[in-house]
Amino acid sequence: MNPKNCWILGSLGLTLSLAGHVFCYMSMRMKFQIEVYLVARWCPKEQVLNHP
């Protein structure tokens, strides 16, 4: 295996790993935003406003 192929595979693996982390972070943020939205929607307004 020549060094160029090794470097390409390495960078591809790094890119996939990074994409996985970004996707995980994005989906966590989306989940958090959806939960906040549901709380804001279903809780009484005073309760939400009084939260710090």
N, C-alpha and C positions, 0 to 999 in steps of 0.2 A: 504493500500500500504506500503510495507516494505521499509526501508531506502535504501536498496541495489538497488531495482528497480528504486527508485527516483534518485539515483546517476547515474545509467546507462542512464536513460532518459535525465538527465541534461547534462552529458558529450556528449551524442549523439547529443543533440540540439546545444551544443557549437561547436562540430566538424562540424556539418552541416553549422552553421553560419560562421565559419572560412573558410570552403571550399567555401562558397558563396562569401565571401570577396576576397579570393585568385582568384577565377574564374573571378570576376568582374575586379580586378586589372590586371590580365593577358589579358583579352579581351581589356581593355583600352590600355594596352601597345601595343598589336598587332595592334589595330586601329591606334595608334600613329605612329608605325613603318611603316604601310602601307601608311599613309598620307605622311610621310617623303620620302618614296620610290617614291610615285607618284610625289611629288614636285621635287625631284632630277631628276626624269625621264623626266618630261614635261617642266620644266623651263630651260631657257638657262643656260649653265654651269657657265658662268661668274656671273650671278645673284646669284646662289647658293653659289659659292665660296666667293663672297663679303659679304655674311651674316656673322655676328659675331658668 
